[in-house]
């Protein structure tokens, strides 16, 4: 093996070692919910930065080890939901359900209908 080939092999080995050492603990550990039901980490509802004048926006953040489907009150899917409410200040609840092959997770937020727009 030539000196250049040895140098390249050594550099590749060191790079591999350094990358493994810099990996986070999460990268080295198996996922806690691997193969299980989805986990909803956040339901931002309403998203006050994008809600007002009787219109509200909700967003869901979740993890799932398999493909998942999101369902909102009107049956729509996707990570974002837009709803309408009247009058401002009226209390309402929004429930989102995330389902995968292993099960389902739901989360509900109750809030006052957004009034004057702030965006």
Residue pairs with C-beta under 8 A, 6 or more apart in sequence:
1 9
31 65
33 39
33 63
33 65
34 65
35 65
35 66
35 102
36 65
36 102
36 103
37 100
37 102
37 103
37 104
37 105
38 62
38 63
38 64
38 68
38 98
38 99
38 100
38 103
38 104
38 105
39 62
39 63
39 64
39 105
40 60
40 61
40 62
40 96
40 98
40 105
40 106
40 107
41 61
41 62
41 63
42 59
42 60
42 61
43 58
43 59
43 60
43 61
43 96
43 107
43 108
43 109
44 58
44 59
44 60
44 61
45 56
45 58
45 59
45 81
45 94
45 96
45 109
45 111
46 56
46 57
46 58
46 109
46 111
46 114
47 56
47 57
47 58
47 59
48 114
48 118
49 118
49 119
50 57
50 119
51 57
51 114
51 119
52 114
52 115
52 116
52 117
52 118
52 119
53 114
53 115
53 116
53 117
54 84
54 85
54 86
54 87
54 88
54 113
54 114
54 115
55 82
55 83
55 84
55 85
55 114
56 82
56 83
56 84
56 85
56 94
56 111
56 113
56 114
57 80
57 81
57 82
57 83
58 72
58 80
58 81
58 82
58 83
58 94
58 96
58 109
59 79
59 80
59 81
60 70
60 79
60 80
60 81
60 96
60 98
60 107
61 79
62 68
62 70
62 98
62 105
64 98
64 100
65 100
65 102
66 100
66 101
66 102
67 100
67 101
68 98
68 99
68 100
69 77
69 98
69 99
69 100
70 77
70 78
70 79
70 96
70 97
70 98
71 77
71 96
71 97
71 98
71 99
72 78
72 81
72 94
72 96
73 81
73 83
73 94
73 95
74 81
74 83
81 94
81 96
83 92
83 94
85 92
85 113
85 114
86 113
87 113
88 112
88 113
88 114
88 115
88 116
89 112
89 113
89 115
90 112
90 113
91 110
91 111
91 112
91 113
92 110
92 111
92 113
93 108
93 109
93 110
94 108
94 109
94 111
95 106
95 107
95 108
96 106
96 107
96 108
97 104
97 105
97 106
98 104
98 105
98 106
